[in-house]
Structures are given as C-alpha cells and as structure tokens.
Amino acid sequence: MFKCLNVLELAMDNVIEILKAAGEDTRLRIIALLNNGELSAGELSSVMAQSQPRVSRHLKLLSEAGIIERRTEGSWVFVRLSNSEPARSLTTQIISCLNRDSFVLTRDLAKLKEIREARQERAHKYFEKIAPEWESLRKLHQPEGVVEAAMLAAADGRKFDFHLDLGSGMGVILETFSKYVKRGEGIDTSHGMLNLSRLRFDEGDNKHLSARLGDIYSLPYGNETADLITIHQVLHYLDNPAAAMTEAARVLKPGGLLLIADFAPHDFEELRNKYGHLRLGFADAEFSEWCNLAGLKIQSIKSFKNEKNASGLEVKLYAITK
C-alpha cells in the first residue's frame, strides 16, 4: 500500500493509467533513472544498453500517461519526471518501493555516473575555451554576486510556482532562486551553455531545475505561464529587445514579477567589436516605453557600479510587474 498518499482521492482512471505505464521493467528503470535528473533519450539508451527506437517507444507510453515530460532540442529528445499530479506523487511512492541495491538498478546508476562524467568533461572543456574572455568582461562591471543578491531582494521572499530564466547561460540565476521556486527552467541558444547549466544542476540538489534550447522571441510556453521571469545580461545581445520583453509579458502571469538586469548606456565599443554586444546599454526611458507597449509596469530601478573600477560599467536592475 502507498504511504503518504490516499489514492482513493485521485481519479481512478488516472491512477490505473499511471500504474499500467509504470508497471514494466524497462519503464521502471527509466523512472528510477529520471529520479536523478533530466536525461536525453540517447543517454537513457546508453545506460540501459537498448536501442533508441525501443527506448523511444517506452518514453512515448510514459509521456502519454503523464509520468514524464518530453521536449526536443534539435535532433535530441530530453525527458524528465513530470511535476504534475497525480503522476508525481505516484512515481515518488513507486521509486521509494524500489530496491536500490538490486543488480539492475546498481548497474544502471553506475552507467549513469559514467554518462554524467562524460557530460562534465565536455562542459569543462567548453568553459576552459570561453573562460579568458568571460573573466575579462566580468572585470568591467559590478561583481555578479551583488546583482544576484539584489534580484533576490527584489523578490522579497516570495515563493514562485514556475521561474523562467531567459538567456540562462550557466544556470546561475536559476540556482540563485532555486529555494524559492517549485520549478525553474532556462532558455538558451548555446548548446555549450546548456551543458554547463545541466552540470551545475546535476552537482547540486536541483532536480526541479532544467534548461532547454529555445528562442527568446518565440517562447515554447502558453500565455500567463510563469510567475517569475528573469533576464540577466541578455538584452544587449538582441537586435530587438522590445520584442523579447513583449514575449516575456505574454508568458508572465498577472501579478507576476519580471526582473531584468542589464547595462546602463556606455561607450565601451570593445564590447560591440569583441564580445558581440548589439546594444551599448539602455536608458531608463527605453525600458519605460517597452513596458508601456507590453502592458507592464516598472516598480523599481536600482543602479550598481563597479566599486573597484571607477571607469567600469553601470548595471541597472528593473523590477517589473504585470
């Protein structure tokens, strides 16, 4: 009998569908593996030494039962356990009943460890490649920890159901808010950055966080989905920041919070020529105009200057509501 869950309170058809989908060896193994975090279909295939078409068929059944969530990233398919009820409660209880010392699960977890170590190696190689430019850029403006702390303060201790971080990079902002959200997801266009963020989530207690490939101008979410959206040092890379803010407004719930951190106007042409910045900062009046067009309202603006570099860049933090 399941503990901590009265299955009679759930719709019987849903319970039966979930238990039928979970009640098969391979699918049970998949559920146990996904309890350790998001994986690609290819990674699951490698762990279980089964063909990808066979694994995909099992994933389809688990998805149809609502046990897992699937998403595509180019030619890859990533999957994770669903946070929706009643599937999440039932799978939690199923996992608690499994013997983690069984030969099959022990072997699967050992192989999963190898997969993650390979992922970690790829991520580290990518970061070693970009680290010199990353550090030289960071020295120009206020240390990130100060801005991250200010973003948390702007949230004022609120709890959020769904945090969406646009241009999530290494996943730092998602991790910053991890204790205050039920689920957090990042959108980025760089496969290298996505690997770095997944590594960060694997190493921490952040199973409720994930990152995916996506277009900031056309977000893969319905209207009024997220109650917290963050855009940290991203808009200056875009050719149409106003359109990105309008799309963020579409996804933001009424009463939700949008936090944007970016540079104030500056004349560091080096950032345009060397780092690909399309905009050299933004004026408050621009943000005010974009917010009006998107049906948003600026609640507060805070400024941060690099105390160690008087000629450095000024960062602005905008707290915006819908």
C-alpha positions, -999 to 999 in steps of 0.1 A, spaced: 0 0 0 13 35 -8 23 57 21 15 94 24 -10 92 -5 -46 84 -5 -51 70 -40 -88 69 -35 -88 107 -35 -74 106 -71 -93 99 -103 -93 61 -106 -88 62 -144 -57 84 -139 -42 61 -113 -48 30 -134 -32 46 -165 -1 57 -145 3 23 -128 -1 4 -161 25 26 -177 50 22 -149 44 -15 -145 71 -28 -169 108 -35 -163 123 -10 -187 98 18 -178 105 12 -141 142 16 -148 136 48 -168 116 62 -139 143 53 -114 170 69 -136 150 101 -142 146 105 -105 183 116 -106 175 144 -131 168 152 -167 184 129 -194 183 126 -232 168 97 -249 202 88 -262 217 88 -227 189 65 -215 196 42 -244 233 40 -235 226 34 -198 202 6 -204 220 -9 -235 188 -8 -255 182 6 -290 170 42 -292 138 33 -311 129 8 -283 136 34 -256 116 59 -275 86 36 -276 87 33 -238 91 71 -234 60 76 -255 40 54 -232 53 72 -201 46 105 -217 10 96 -226 4 86 -190 17 119 -178 46 104 -159 73 122 -179 77 154 -198 94 153 -232 109 181 -253 130 183 -284 163 201 -287 174 199 -324 176 162 -331 178 153 -294 149 145 -271 152 153 -234 129 138 -207 123 143 -171 98 132 -145 66 153 -145 59 176 -116 21 174 -123 -2 155 -101 -12 127 -96 18 114 -116 44 130 -94 30 116 -61 26 81 -75 60 80 -91 76 92 -58 59 63 -40 69 38 -67 105 49 -65 105 46 -27 95 9 -31 123 0 -54 153 -19 -41 182 5 -50 207 -23 -42 193 -46 -69 218 -57 -96 199 -40 -124 195 -6 -107 230 -6 -93 244 -13 -129 221 15 -143 233 40 -118 269 31 -123 265 37 -161 246 69 -154 276 81 -134 298 75 -164 274 94 -187 274 123 -163 312 123 -160 314 125 -198 289 154 -198 310 171 -171 342 167 -192 325 183 -223 312 212 -202 346 218 -186 363 219 -220 338 244 -233 342 267 -203 381 265 -205 377 278 -240 355 308 -231 369 315 -196 395 341 -205 370 364 -224 344 357 -197 367 369 -169 379 400 -188 343 410 -194 333 405 -157 360 428 -145 344 457 -163 312 458 -142 299 452 -107 305 417 -93 276 394 -102 270 383 -66 259 418 -57 233 419 -86 221 384 -78 216 393 -42 196 424 -53 175 403 -76 166 380 -47 158 411 -25 135 424 -52 115 392 -50 110 400 -13 109 364 -1 80 354 -24 76 318 -34 70 310 -71 55 281 -89 74 285 -122 106 305 -127 116 311 -163 151 325 -170 157 338 -205 192 335 -218 201 313 -188 237 307 -197 254 286 -170 222 285 -149 235 308 -121 202 328 -118 181 296 -118 202 283 -90 200 316 -71 162 313 -70 161 275 -66 150 276 -29 121 299 -38 105 281 -67 87 248 -73 101 245 -108 127 266 -128 136 264 -164 162 282 -185 161 291 -222 193 295 -241 206 292 -277 240 278 -269 245 241 -266 277 247 -247 260 269 -221 231 243 -218 257 216 -209 273 239 -183 239 246 -167 230 209 -167 263 201 -150 255 227 -123 221 212 -117 235 177 -115 260 186 -89 235 204 -66 202 195 -51 184 210 -81 162 183 -97 135 209 -101 157 230 -124 163 224 -161 175 242 -192 164 239 -228 172 252 -263 148 280 -272 140 312 -290 136 343 -267 113 358 -294 90 328 -295 89 310 -262 76 275 -260 50 283 -233 14 292 -232 1 326 -222 4 335 -185 25 305 -175 54 318 -154 50 339 -122 87 348 -122 108 357 -153 144 368 -152 165 383 -180 201 388 -167 226 405 -190 209 393 -222 190 421 -239 222 438 -251 229 408 -274 195 411 -291 186 431 -322 150 436 -309 149 439 -271 114 453 -272 100 422 -289 117 400 -263 101 420 -235 67 417 -252 71 380 -255 81 378 -218 50 398 -209 28 373 -228 41 344 -207 41 363 -174 11 357 -151 -9 387 -139 8 398 -107 39 380 -117 74 395 -114 99 403 -143 134 411 -132 158 425 -158 195 433 -152 215 450 -179 239 478 -186 232 515 -185 242 534 -216 280 533 -220 307 539 -247 327 507 -244 329 500 -282 351 470 -273 320 451 -262 304 456 -296 335 446 -316 350 419 -294 320 404 -275 292 407 -299 271 432 -280 245 448 -303 235 475 -279 258 496 -256 234 497 -227 199 510 -223 183 542 -209 155 541 -184 132 558 -208 136 529 -233 126 504 -207 96 525 -197 85 527 -233 88 490 -239 70 482 -206 41 505 -217 38 488 -250 39 453 -234 13 461 -207 40 461 -179 48 485 -151 82 493 -136 81 490 -99 117 500 -91 151 507 -107 184 501 -89 219 510 -100 251 492 -94 286 505 -102 319 486 -100 335 499 -68 369 486 -79 368 502 -114 355 538 -115 356 538 -153 337 505 -154 301 497 -165 270 506 -146 244 478 -142 207 486 -138 181 462 -122 145 467 -132 117 451 -111 86 450 -133 51 437 -128 21 428 -149 
